[in-house]
Amino acid sequence: MDKTILHLDLDTFYVSVERLINRELIHKPLLVGGTSDRGVVAACSYETRGFGIHSGMPMKMAKELCPEAVVIRGNAGTYSKHSDVVTDIIKEQVPVFEKSSIDEFYADLSGMDRFFGCYQYASELRRRIIKETGLPISFGLSVNKVVSKVATNEAKPNNQLKVDQGYEKPFLAPLSIKKIPMVGDKTYQTLRNLGLRKVKTVQEMPMDLMQRVLGANGGVIWKRANGIDHTPVIPFSERKSISTERTFDRDTIDVVKLRGILMAMTENLAYQLRRGERLTACITVKIRYSDFNTYSKQLRIPYTSADHILIPKILELFNRLYNRRLLVRLVGIRFSHLVQGNYQINLFDDTEEALNLYAAMDTIRERYGDNSIIRASAMGAKTIGRMHNPFNGQPPVVLAHRKQ
């Protein structure tokens, strides 16, 4: 059976949601992301792009390029709710779909042509999403995920594009090599140094030449440039780890503050483990100093999801890692080697009261939010918390780093 893959992308999603909430922002240059000098742009409106602004750019630089832009910090919970509405519509309409990010979706429509006509069906789906959510959305339709994603980007803003089977190479040929998914700034510069500018030139090259220049990635890029991609639509991806980190507005050597934030992070991630019925066997602490040198240490531990076990281990790693002579710019924690399971009682150390306390605290958090109950030592830490279960099969909400 010939494949038919649909790629849907909510245009400038965070910006569109903010404009949906506040109509006065329509047609105004808008930046969403970290509002401090160290924040980065999570999303920018089309009105700002003529100034050279793009997502991932330091907010300070973006504001210098476009001083009249309206800057909004953004709210992950609000964006998640709007994303969930779109997800529910897609889930109801298509047989198999993959949510690859908060604003991107793939759907496998293979075989539906005999009943509906895939392009017509995708068009009706797009119209329904726009009508019911008020959010602009674009789509690309082709025989695979890579070509569909490129088609979506070419269709934007708020439009749609179909690439018929057999026309993948002619469609890609005139485009810039930077349009190929997986070609970042560094790879793009390497290819430009070789005199490569258009996808057509890559199509005409032998694949082994690309591999000699870029290694294994060269072969993947060559296949994508030729419209070859056999990646399936995956409806669910098992999380292998969960993590969180915080960048400070001002570099600090305040050990009490650092410990409090690490404890708040650990407490919250441990709750996420219990919430998703997971256990971790490997913990990692990361520190980035003011000179941007970054160091990390990890430790293997018995499978657990208990605060009173994880917090001392995290602080132990921090003490081994921390250099008191340097200012700290960022701290982070990661739990990996995750497995399905519930916290097992320790017959020697745990009491019934302690287990009941965990159950009570988790119930309160589930009902009133992650920050509704925290340790007193972690009260100085702000913005530590999540708005959704990280193990619900959906990708995490990616925003600019929150600041302390």
HULINGI-V803027 format. One record per backbone hydrogen bond with DSSP energy under -0.5 kcal/mol. CO is the residue of the C=O (numbers start at 1). NH is the residue of the N-H. Records with the same first field share a line. If there is no record, write none. Layout:
CO->NH / NH
This chain:
4->109
5->142
6->107
7->140
8->105
9->11 / 138
10->13
12->16
13->17
14->18
15->19
16->20
17->21
18->22
22->25
23->26
25->28
29->70
30->45
31->72
32->42 / 43
36->39
37->60
39->59 / 60
40->34 / 42
41->56
43->32
45->48 / 49
46->49 / 50
48->51 / 53
49->52
54->57
57->41
58->62
59->63
60->64
61->65
62->66
66->69
70->31 / 72
72->33
75->79
76->80
77->81
78->82
79->83
80->84
81->85
82->86
83->87
84->88
85->89
86->90
87->91
88->92
89->93
90->94
96->108
98->100 / 106
101->104
103->10
104->100 / 101
105->8
106->98
107->6 / 109
108->96
109->112
111->114
112->115 / 116 / 117
117->121
118->122
119->123
120->124
121->125
122->126
123->127
124->128
125->129
126->130
127->131
128->132
129->133 / 134 / 135
130->134
136->11
138->9
139->161
140->7
141->163
142->5
144->148
145->149
146->150
147->151
148->152
149->153
150->154
151->155
152->156
159->139
161->141
162->164
164->167
167->171
168->172
169->173
170->174
172->175
173->200
175->199
176->179
177->180
180->183
182->184
184->188
185->189
186->190
187->191
188->192
189->193
190->194
191->194 / 196
192->195
197->177
198->201 / 202
199->203
200->204
201->205
202->205
206->209 / 210
207->211
208->212
209->213
210->214
211->215
214->217
215->218 / 219
216->219 / 220
217->221
218->222
219->223
220->224
221->225
222->226
223->228
224->227
227->229
232->234
233->235
240->337 / 338
242->335
244->333
246->331
247->404
252->328
253->255
254->258
255->259
256->260
257->261
258->262
259->263
260->264
261->265
262->266
263->267
264->268
265->269
266->270
267->271
268->272
269->273
270->274
271->275
272->276
273->278
274->277
277->341
279->339
280->304
281->301
282->336
283->299
284->334
285->297
286->332
287->295
288->329 / 330
289->292
293->289
295->287
297->285
299->283
304->280
306->309 / 310
307->311
309->313
310->314
311->315
312->316
313->317
314->318
315->319
316->320
317->321
318->322
322->324
323->326
327->290
328->252
329->248
330->288
331->246
332->286
333->244
334->284
335->242
336->281 / 282
339->279
345->347
346->350
351->355
352->356
353->357
354->358
355->359
356->360
357->361
358->362
359->363
360->364
361->365
362->366
363->367
364->368
365->369
369->372
370->373
375->378
376->379
378->381
383->385
386->370
388->390
389->392
397->399
402->247
